[in-house]
Structure formats: structure tokens, C-alpha cells
Amino acid sequence: MGFDLNSITRENVRDLKPYSSARDEYTDSGADMVFLDANENPFDNGLNRYPDPQQRILKQKLADIKGVPSSFILLGNGSDEVLDLIFRAFCEPHKDNVITAPPTYGMYKVLAGINAVENREVYLTNGFSLDVEAMLAAADKNSKIIFISSPNNPTANRFDDTAIRKLLENFDGLVVIDEAYIDFSTEGSWIRKLEDHPNLIVTQTFSKALGMAGIRLGVAYASQAIIDVLNKIKPPYNVNALTQLRAMEQLNNTDLNASQLGQILDERKKLMAALPGIPCIKQVFESDANFILARVDDAGKRYDELIAKGIVVRNRSTQPLCENTLRFTVGTPEENVTLIKALKEL
Ligand SMILES: *Cc1c(COP(=O)(O)O)cnc(C)c1O
């Protein structure tokens, strides 16, 4: 019993030597060298060289911002790649299983399917809390990973720290806390608890608060031992040069980032105030994210009516516990006025 990284890592991954690329052996930063090692086109156009496979500059920047060593960081082509790498490093196809807590982010189930890994679903309680006892009871010796999203998509709430700590302390596999929406929450990140929990992986993304969904950049924070395993299996050049450059630029735009985050939080507050007074809206759930889940009288009908008015929202009604719910992303002030006006007309 107890968490043991070596024993939960797939045998083939444990035995693997990572591919060493030309740019791993020698970086082109700084030194005045002649690079004839990677069969690149020699004529400089700014992008003729392979990108840094270890993304050193970007990781150092994130390390400074988050207060962790850069050896605790893995970058991927969106959180989607990061999550897939976690599956592939630790879950043996047709043998191992993971535990998820629907209603939640759909990619955990998709990735389990792609990797031929059983997905054991333990629904949230009616109040959208983690059913910790049932999740732990669902685990057996082949349970490798628990995935939770906190704040959770689509319910928008953040899970109780005590519940998450109980999972971390009583589950012998990895606990992945997907913090895609953490910037919109009043509570801090689990990143500051990495030292206390050797089985914790925190994932974050550039796609939401940082406004960079288009560059595809996801991040995992975990112990160096876990990151070393993931580094063994990641494609060498999985984060392209344009993405690395644009991400650095965005991280340096601190004033813009803070002002956009502030506006989104203000707008969320306005929507939270306006939605409950609208006839077709029956219930509005608390939000720690940049979206709001609301129960309506007839989700299919209201969804279609909004489309007819040129507004696309997400119908989450097929998700467990989410009958007749719509999910509204917080838009610009103008977009939110348009949404409220349209909802009032229904
Ligand atoms: C939007 C979202 C992400 C982001 O995924 P990327 O691949 O990084 O764009 C991750 N997790 C959850 C729960 C999300 O809702």
C-alpha cells in the first residue's frame, strides 16, 4: 500500500530511453556555433530551426511565476496532449482503469477510450460535490489515476479542499487536478501543495484566462520524478516555436491579463445577478469559472431559439445531473447584454 511511482508506471515506459534529438544535445541559444546536425534548411527565416524540445525559456518563466522549479513542469500541445501523455505513461491498455466524476470534462472519457483504459465513473452528489467514499471504493489494484476538474466543467464549482486531500491521501495512484479555470476562482492553486503530495499532478492551460486557445499550450505541474517519466514519452518537438514565442509574449502582458480577468469576473457577477430574474431560467449554479451553468424550463427548445437569434451556448442536458441545463460562457460586456436581452425575449 501507499503511492509508489515506479510500480504504477507501465513497464515499457519504465524501461524506455527517451529519444535524444539533435536540439537536445545542443541548443542554438547564445553560442556562435555552426549547426549542421539536424538536416535543417540553413537559410535563416526565423523558423528554419527546430524549436527547443525542453522549452527552457518558457518553463523558467512559468517556474518564476508559479514558484516551482522548472523541473516540475511539462508542456504539451494543449492540456489534451498533457492528459494523453499521463494516460500513456501509467495505464496499461485492456488492464488498468481510471476514475472520473461526471458530470465533468469530456476528454477524460475520450482519452480513456482511445487508450483502451476502463473509465470508472462515480457521479458527483446532487450538490455537485465529490463522492469521495464511493470514488475510493471504486478503486482496485489496477486503478492508476483519478481525474478531477476543479473548478469543474460544466458545473462551474470548485471542489472542497478536504475532499481532494482525502483522495490524495487514500488513493495509491495519481490524482490529476485539472485547473483549467483556476484563475477565475477565489481559492489558490494546488500547485503550492505539490511538495506534500507525491501523487499529485496539477494541469493548467493557456486556453482560458490567458486567452490563448489558438496556440495550443497546456501545462502539467508535478514532482520531478513524475515529470521525468512524462518527458520520456513526449514527442520531442511537441510545442512549436511560434507557440513558445507567443506564450512568452502573453505571460509578459501582465497588465492586459489582469484587466481582462477583472472584466470577466465583473461580467460574471452581472450575469449571475441578471439570470435568475429571467422567466425560462429555473436555477443558476454558483460559478468559480468563466462560465455559468443554469437550469432552464426546456433546454433543447431554448438552445434552438438562441441559435435562431445568433447566439451559440452549450446544451449540457445529456450529462448526468444536468437535465435541462445550458452552459453560458462569459463574453464581452456587449455580448452579455445581447445574451440577457435574448433570454428575456424567449
Ligand atoms: C477548456 C478545458 C481545458 C483546456 O484544454 P486545452 O487542450 O488546454 O485547450 C482543460 N480542461 C478542462 C476541464 C477544460 O474545460
The ligand as an ORCA input file, in Angstrom:
! r2SCAN-3c Opt
* xyz 0 1
  C     -11.132     24.060    -21.642
  C     -10.609     22.971    -20.753
  C      -9.293     22.537    -20.871
  C      -8.380     23.125    -21.897
  O      -7.867     22.202    -22.762
  P      -6.732     22.678    -23.792
  O      -6.438     21.426    -24.540
  O      -5.566     23.128    -22.949
  O      -7.284     23.783    -24.619
  C      -8.831     21.584    -19.991
  N      -9.624     21.081    -19.033
  C     -10.895     21.486    -18.888
  C     -11.719     20.937    -17.787
  C     -11.430     22.441    -19.752
  O     -12.708     22.807    -19.616
*
